[in-house]
Each structure stands twice: as structure tokens, then as C-alpha cells.
Amino acid sequence: MQQLKIVFAGTPEIAKITLEHILASGFKIELVLTQPDRPAGRGKKLGISVVKKLALEHKIEVFQPPSFKHNQSAIAIIKALSPDIMIVIAYGLILPEELLAIPKLGCVNLHVSLLPRHRGAAPIQRTILAGDSVTGVSLMQMDAGLDTGKILLQEQVKIGENETTGELQDKLAVLGAKIIVKYLNNYSKIQAYPQDVLGVTYAHKIEKAEANIDWSIAAPLLLRQIRGFNPAPGCFSYLEGKLFKVWQANTTTSILQVPPGTIINADKNDLVVACGKDTALIIHELQEAGKTRQSVSQYLPGHPNLIGKRFKMDNA
């Protein structure tokens, strides 16, 4: 089989894992597209994406246009390369139809959900928030719509009971990388099929305010938020005016009639907080602003007399 001329477009860790698998499988990447370098960290020094770092390590040319919209010079670079296929995963830029039409086999996109469920920007987080028990990856032929293209390959995976967004993303990244390699090895035999018109949902971008813990909600729903917003933006609340993030927790029932957010138990291993509908959240790991993440057993010895104090949604 003739070597494919591949352009790869991606920016974050999940795209890096995919690129690693493609390269390890013997495919050559002609060009890597990734978002422009941006200031990062306290020093605001220009930081490069993990995809760019990997590409440079493999001596692959990198192209970082700020946008393809109304950018004919950037489109001309791709056109001059005359690629067979473009692989897109978490790139972060909109690709105009003119660009999608350039590769001979089109542009394929790896989406980390079982399309048509959870189209959009935050499929992994929304999958956990929705309480789904299964998810997966979808390799689709890109079109002008938002994750509406024909499906090439899909693979399903179960979601662990306490799995976080970070953990699920790592699992889906490896799974997705494998099906992309499978497609590259068998593209001439794989027939695309339209997405189901039923079951369409949208995974809208995560807003930081969504991670503010409303303790009047039942604990099982709060646990989904804690898992879904780990590692970013991290569920948060305020205790005596101090900001805390909650990273790991579990649920239990509560018979105490106290205001939601009230700490009802604080022993050497667990911090138990009253929630809505006669439930409670058992916090296992938390982080006070400006400090490192700690298990409750590490935090409690220096913080006595917590029972009766109350977590709130603001620092008042």
C-alpha cells in the first residue's frame, strides 16, 4: 500500500497521545497543525503545545496559523502540500469547507463520545455529568456542521463508577488512537454511514460557575460534578471565607436536619457534609486555595472543631 500523505491537527494531551500512536505505527506525518504558542504560567512565558513539542522531537514541520477563516495564505499552504488525508483531534480552530475539501480522502475527526450523543466542545465532562454508564470514541468524516459528519468507526467503553474526566480522557485517548490507526490501515474497505437522527445531544463548553458546589443538590449529582470537573476547573466551595476545591468524594445518606453544606462529621479519614434530599457527601481529598491537594486524613489534624461549620457558594 502506498504511503499516505498525512496532515495532523491537534493541540492538547489527547491529541499528543493519538499522534504518538500514529507515528509508532509507521505512518509518516507531512505537517502538524497546532494552535499558536501562548503565554503560560506565572512568568507568562510563551508555552508550546504538547503536540508541537512531540512534532519537533520527530523533526516534523509545524504550522500554527491563528485562524483559517478568511486566511487564504494559510489555506494555500495546505493546498500546495496536496495531502491524502487530514486527521483532526481537539485542534481548537474551525476548519472552513474550502479546507475540508483539500485532502483526497477528506478530513477525519476523532470525537470522544458515541455520536450523535454529546456533540460539541466538552463531551467527556458532559458524559460524566449526565450519569452515562458507557461512552466511546467516534471517527467521523468532517463536514460543515458541528460533529455531524458520517461515521467511519466507533468503539464503546464502560465508564468506571468513580472515574474522573481526566481518567476517562486518558482511556479514550488510547482507544481513539487505536481506531485511527485501524482506519489508516483499512481506509479503502471502510464505508462511512450517516449519524442517527435520534439521540442528538450537545456538550456545551464548561463554564467555571458550573463547578461552584450547590449543597442543596443531592449528593449523587454533586459527585458527578466532582468527577466531571476533575481535573478542570475543579469543584469549589467556601468554608469560613476560604476557597476550597473538592477532588475526591463519595456519598451516603443523612438523617440530620441541618442546612446543606453543614459539616456533620469529621473523623481521621472522612469529612462528611450535608447535602440535599437527606444525602451527604463524604470528602476524601480537598485543596485549600494556595496549598497543595491533601487527603482528609492529612488536612484534619491541623483543623479541629469543624463539625457544625458550613460550606457555602460564596465567601461571605
GICOR-V428697 format. One record per helix or strand of 2 or more residues. SS is the DSSP state (a for helix, b for strand). FROM is the first residue (numbers start at 1). LEN is the number of residues. Records with the same first field share a line. If there is no record, write none. Layout:
# GICOR-V428697
SS->FROM-LEN  FROM-LEN
This chain:
# GICOR-V428697
b->6-5  29-5  38-3  45-3  62-2  85-5  107-5  119-2  134-8  151-8  202-2  235-5  242-12  262-5  271-6  279-10  294-2  310-3
a->13-12  50-8  72-10  97-4  123-7  165-25  208-4  219-10  296-5
